[in-house]
Structure formats: structure tokens, C-alpha cells
Amino acid sequence: QVQLAESGGGLVQAGGSLRLSCAASGRTFTSYVRGWFRQAPGKEREFVAAVSWNGGSTYYADSVKGRFTISRDNAKNTVYLQMNSLKPEDTAVYYCGRNPRNRISPDLNEYDYWGQGTQVTVSS
């Protein structure tokens, strides 16, 4: 079994930066595609970014492209989301999930082993 835990969220003013971490524990002998999703109050959970098993391929939602960078360090069993030029509309709870099909996909239904989420709040 695999457990995921997000951290690094907080309160930041518009234009600022944060780096989120998604640490995996448990049965992590094999690496899989992992993705970041976010959910704002009153809105559906939406895709943010995904990274391949070895970090060689990435995919971003149009809303964050050019501002966010997803990466991973398999030696540390951790995936990161570097968020720059933050906007108030980035405010949400950010979740990390694993794709058991091991493919990059924006479909949240393909992901499992969600973490508890970390709150990101961007003030205007």
C-alpha cells in the first residue's frame, strides 16, 4: 500500500511563490505517474500538472503553464510543485495522486492514493 502526504501550502500574496511537496510512504518500490489537482471552494477538483515515473515527461493545465513546475526525486519518494507568480485564482486545496495506469492524464478518476491535501491561499 502507498500513502501520500502533501505539505508546503500556506498564505502568500499575489506574485509570490510556494513549493509543494508530495511525499510517498509504504510500498514505493515502483514509481508511477503522479499528478497534482486542486479544488477551490464551490468548485470541482481540477487537474494542475502531472509527471511521468522518471520525471522525463510533464503536462500542465493551461491555467498554470509557464508559472508552475512539477518535478520528482524518486530517491526521496517525493514529487514537487513549484508555484511562481501566484494569483488569487490559484487559491485552493492542492492534492497529490498516483495514476495506477502509469500514464499522464488530466482525468482525476484515473488517480488513486490521494493525500490529505494542503491549503494554498493567495491574497490580492
N, C-alpha and C positions, 0 to 999 in steps of 0.2 A: 504494500500500500504506500501511497505517496501523500504527503501533506505539504501544502503550500502556505506561506505566510508573507503577506505584503507589509512593507514598512516604508517610512520616509516621507509620508504625507505631512501636511501642515498648512499654515496660513502664510500667504505670500502676496505682495502687491502686484498689480499688473506690470508685466515686463520682467518679472523676476524669474527665478529658476528653482527647480526642485529635482532631486533624483530619487526615484522609487526603486525599491528592491523587492524581489520575489525569491525568497529562499525556500528550497525544497529539502525535505527530510523524509526519512523512511526508506522505501525501496526505490533507490535512484540509480540503479546500476546501468540503466539505459536512458539516454537523453531523447526527448521528444520535442516537437514544436510546442512553443509556449506563446500565449498571447495576452495582451493587456486589453481589458474592457473597462468601461466606466459607466456609471449610472448617476444622473443628476436627479434631484427631487422632482417627482411628477413626470419623469421621462423613462423610456425604455433603456435597458442596458445596450450600449453601442460599442462596436469594435474600435479599437485605437491603433494597435500595432501587433505584429506577430514576427517571430524569429524562428528560423529553422534549427534543427537539432545541433548543428555545429556553429551557428551564428553566421553562416555564409550567405543566407538569403533573408531579406526583411521585406515587410509590406506594411504600409501605413494608410490610415484613413486620410482622405483629402483634407479634413479639418485640422490635422496636426502635421501634415507633411512639411518638412523644412524647419519645423520647430522642435519636434520630438525625435529622439533616437533610441531605438531598442537594441540591446546587446545582451550577451550572456557570457558567463565564465563557468564552464562546466566543472572545472576543478573545485570551485566553490559552491556548485549546485545552485547558482543564483542567476536570475535574469534581471536586467535593469531597464528602467525607462528614464532617460534624461529628458527633462522638460524645460525648454527655454522659451523666452518671450511669452510667458503665460498670459492668458486672457481670462476675464471673468467667466466666459462661457466654458472654460476648462474645469470649472468647479464641479466636482462630482466625487463619488466614492470609486476608487480605482481597484479593480480586481485582476488577479493573475490566474490563468487557467492553462491546463495542459490539453493538447489535442491528441487523443489516443490513436487517431488515424495517421498521425505524424505527417501532416501536410498543412501548409499555410492556408488559412481560411478565415474569412470575417464572420462566419456563422457561429454564434455563441453556442448553438446546440451541439456542435461538434466537440466542445471542450468539456473536460471534467476536472476533478480535483481542484476546485476553486478555493482560494484563500478567503480570509475573513474580510478583506478589503481595507484600504487606507484612505482616509479623507483628505482631499485636496481642496482648499478654498483659496480663491484668487479674488482679492478685493480690487475695486475700481478706483 
